[in-house]
Amino acid sequence: MVDLLSGNIQDYLKHIYALTEDGGTASTTELAERLGIAPASVTGMIQRLANAIPPLVAYRKHQGVTLTPEGRRAALEVIRHHRLLETYLVTMLGYSWDTVHDEACRLEHVISEEFEARIAAALGHPSRDPHGEPIPDESLEMPAEASLPLSALRPPQRAVILRVQASDPALLRHLEYLGLVPGAEVEAIEYSPFDQNLTLTVASISGLRHVVGVAVSSRVYVTLREET
């Protein structure tokens, strides 16, 4: 289905999915901010998607927008393309994790389903991209996971970083500098309720403490480590 939709429409569906994957609705203001365009333009496109056959979104004025089943499948197909491409660029072509987002954004709209299948096979059908984000499977189902943001960690909890929800190159480089990458084990040492700063240690950087603000810790997702 994705190859029948314009890249612009695919971007809308992808961002609506991101804003609603926790069960809420996406507002035109939120979409306008993500897409960098005027809210009036967003409203026009949303109405177009709602009137498509079959409808790709469900929209009620002042109540936000959600994806229909058809829109959700189309969004997941684009996300699968994007995350497979990021994985291919890092694994096979030597890109770093902070340089792949824009490349994948350009390519995700134009690759064929056969090309997607060949990439997946060449990579061994990965379940996560270089940032730890889950890759929708061939049936366009998003793998379930139990995770919580690093910002929710409290002393003396320990956790393993599962994924990083970020595309900004500078932020990704900062996270790599701190050692906050998928697979790293962290331990909460102190928490300040006034400014929400979290002091933690990273197992791979022995003994070094970092103070991380909520702007960073809210973008990192972890699974708690069971105590033995």
C-alpha positions as CSV (number, residue, x, y, z in Angstrom):
1,M,0.0,0.0,0.0
2,V,2.8,2.4,0.9
3,D,4.1,2.6,-2.7
4,L,0.7,4.1,-3.7
5,L,1.0,6.9,-1.2
6,S,3.1,10.0,-1.6
7,G,6.1,10.6,0.6
8,N,4.2,13.6,2.1
9,I,1.3,11.4,3.2
10,Q,3.6,8.7,4.5
11,D,5.3,11.3,6.7
12,Y,1.9,12.4,8.1
13,L,1.0,8.8,8.9
14,K,4.4,8.1,10.5
15,H,4.2,11.1,12.8
16,I,0.5,10.4,13.7
17,Y,1.6,6.9,14.7
18,A,4.4,8.3,16.9
19,L,2.0,10.7,18.6
20,T,-0.7,8.1,19.2
21,E,1.1,4.8,19.9
22,D,0.4,5.1,23.6
23,G,-3.3,5.3,22.9
24,G,-4.0,9.1,22.7
25,T,-4.8,11.4,19.8
26,A,-2.6,13.7,17.8
27,S,-3.5,17.4,17.6
28,T,-3.0,19.5,14.5
29,T,-0.7,21.7,16.6
30,E,1.5,18.8,17.5
31,L,1.7,17.6,13.9
32,A,2.5,21.1,12.7
33,E,5.4,21.3,15.1
34,R,6.8,18.0,14.0
35,L,6.4,18.6,10.3
36,G,7.4,22.3,10.5
37,I,4.4,23.6,8.6
38,A,1.4,25.8,9.4
39,P,-1.5,24.2,11.4
40,A,-4.0,25.3,8.7
41,S,-2.0,23.2,6.1
42,V,-2.1,20.2,8.5
43,T,-5.9,20.5,9.0
44,G,-6.3,20.4,5.2
45,M,-4.2,17.3,4.8
46,I,-5.9,15.6,7.8
47,Q,-9.3,16.2,6.2
48,R,-8.0,14.7,2.9
49,L,-6.7,11.6,4.7
50,A,-10.0,11.2,6.5
51,N,-11.9,11.4,3.2
52,A,-9.7,8.9,1.4
53,I,-11.0,5.6,0.3
54,P,-10.4,3.7,2.5
55,P,-10.0,6.4,5.2
56,L,-6.5,6.6,6.6
57,V,-7.3,8.6,9.7
58,A,-10.3,9.3,11.9
59,Y,-10.6,13.0,12.7
60,R,-13.1,15.1,14.7
61,K,-12.5,18.9,15.0
62,H,-10.9,19.9,18.3
63,Q,-10.7,16.2,19.3
64,G,-7.5,15.2,17.5
65,V,-6.7,12.5,15.0
66,T,-6.0,8.8,15.1
67,L,-5.1,6.2,12.5
68,T,-7.6,3.8,11.0
69,P,-6.5,0.2,10.7
70,E,-5.5,1.0,7.0
71,G,-3.6,4.1,8.1
72,R,-1.8,2.2,10.9
73,R,-0.6,-0.5,8.5
74,A,0.7,2.1,6.1
75,A,2.5,3.9,8.9
76,L,4.1,0.7,10.2
77,E,5.3,-0.2,6.7
78,V,7.1,3.2,6.4
79,I,8.5,2.7,9.9
80,R,9.7,-0.8,8.9
81,H,11.4,0.7,5.8
82,H,13.0,3.4,7.9
83,R,14.4,1.2,10.7
84,L,15.6,-1.5,8.3
85,L,17.4,1.2,6.3
86,E,19.0,2.7,9.4
87,T,20.2,-0.8,10.4
88,Y,21.6,-1.5,7.0
89,L,23.4,1.8,6.8
90,V,25.1,1.2,10.2
91,T,25.7,-2.6,9.8
92,M,26.7,-2.9,6.2
93,L,27.9,0.6,5.2
94,G,29.7,1.8,8.3
95,Y,27.5,4.8,9.1
96,S,27.4,5.9,12.8
97,W,24.1,5.9,14.6
98,D,23.9,9.7,14.6
99,T,24.1,10.1,10.8
100,V,21.5,7.6,9.5
101,H,18.2,9.3,10.2
102,D,18.1,11.8,7.4
103,E,19.5,9.2,4.9
104,A,16.7,6.7,5.9
105,C,14.1,9.4,5.7
106,R,15.0,10.1,2.0
107,L,15.1,6.4,1.1
108,E,12.1,5.0,3.1
109,H,9.6,6.4,0.5
110,V,11.2,4.9,-2.6
111,I,12.4,1.4,-1.9
112,S,10.3,-1.5,-3.2
113,E,8.9,-4.3,-1.0
114,E,11.3,-6.7,-2.7
115,F,14.2,-4.4,-1.8
116,E,12.9,-4.3,1.8
117,A,12.7,-8.1,1.9
118,R,16.3,-8.4,0.6
119,I,17.6,-5.9,3.2
120,A,15.9,-7.8,6.0
121,A,17.3,-11.1,4.8
122,A,20.8,-9.7,4.4
123,L,20.6,-8.4,8.0
124,G,19.3,-11.7,9.4
125,H,15.8,-10.2,10.0
126,P,16.7,-7.9,12.9
127,S,14.1,-7.0,15.5
128,R,15.7,-3.6,16.5
129,D,17.4,-0.7,14.8
130,P,20.7,0.9,15.8
131,H,18.9,3.0,18.4
132,G,17.2,0.0,19.9
133,E,13.8,0.9,18.4
134,P,11.7,-2.2,17.5
135,I,11.3,-3.0,13.8
136,P,7.7,-4.0,12.7
137,D,7.8,-7.5,11.5
138,E,6.9,-8.7,8.0
139,S,3.2,-8.9,9.0
140,L,3.5,-5.2,10.1
141,E,3.0,-6.0,13.7
142,M,5.0,-3.9,16.2
143,P,6.8,-6.2,18.7
144,A,5.5,-5.7,22.3
145,E,7.9,-4.5,24.9
146,A,7.9,-3.6,28.6
147,S,9.9,-0.5,29.1
148,L,9.9,2.8,31.1
149,P,11.8,6.1,30.6
150,L,15.1,6.5,32.3
151,S,13.6,9.5,34.0
152,A,11.4,7.2,36.0
153,L,14.4,5.4,37.6
154,R,14.9,6.0,41.3
155,P,17.8,5.0,43.6
156,P,18.9,2.3,44.1
157,Q,17.2,0.8,40.9
158,R,19.4,-0.6,38.2
159,A,18.3,-1.0,34.6
160,V,19.5,-1.9,31.1
161,I,19.0,0.6,28.3
162,L,16.6,-0.8,25.7
163,R,16.2,2.0,23.2
164,V,16.8,5.6,22.5
165,Q,14.0,7.7,21.1
166,A,15.9,10.4,19.3
167,S,17.0,11.4,15.8
168,D,18.9,14.6,16.6
169,P,22.6,14.0,15.8
170,A,23.9,16.2,18.6
171,L,21.8,14.4,21.2
172,L,22.8,11.0,19.9
173,R,26.5,12.0,20.1
174,H,25.9,13.3,23.6
175,L,24.2,10.0,24.7
176,E,27.1,8.0,23.2
177,Y,29.6,10.2,25.1
178,L,27.7,9.5,28.3
179,G,27.6,5.8,27.5
180,L,23.8,5.8,27.4
181,V,23.4,3.4,24.5
182,P,21.3,0.3,24.0
183,G,22.6,-2.6,26.1
184,A,24.3,-0.4,28.7
185,E,23.6,-1.1,32.4
186,V,22.9,2.0,34.6
187,E,22.3,2.5,38.3
188,A,20.4,5.4,39.8
189,I,22.4,7.0,42.6
190,E,20.5,10.2,43.4
191,Y,17.3,11.9,42.3
192,S,16.4,15.6,42.8
193,P,12.6,16.1,42.8
194,F,13.0,19.9,42.4
195,D,14.7,19.9,39.0
196,Q,14.2,16.2,38.1
197,N,17.9,15.6,37.7
198,L,19.0,12.0,37.9
199,T,22.5,11.1,39.0
200,L,23.6,7.7,37.7
201,T,26.5,5.5,36.9
202,V,27.1,3.5,33.7
203,A,28.6,0.1,34.1
204,S,30.7,0.4,31.0
205,I,32.3,3.6,32.4
206,S,33.4,2.3,35.8
207,G,32.9,4.7,38.7
208,L,32.0,7.7,36.6
209,R,28.8,9.6,37.6
210,H,26.6,11.6,35.3
211,V,23.8,14.0,36.2
212,V,21.1,13.8,33.5
213,G,18.3,16.2,33.1
214,V,14.7,15.2,32.2
215,A,15.2,16.5,28.6
216,V,17.7,13.7,28.1
217,S,16.4,11.0,30.5
218,S,12.9,11.1,29.0
219,R,14.3,10.1,25.6
220,V,16.0,6.9,26.9
221,Y,14.0,3.8,27.7
222,V,15.1,1.0,29.9
223,T,14.1,-2.3,31.4
224,L,14.6,-2.8,35.1
225,R,17.3,-5.3,36.1
226,E,16.1,-7.9,38.5
227,E,18.0,-8.1,41.7
228,T,19.6,-11.4,42.6
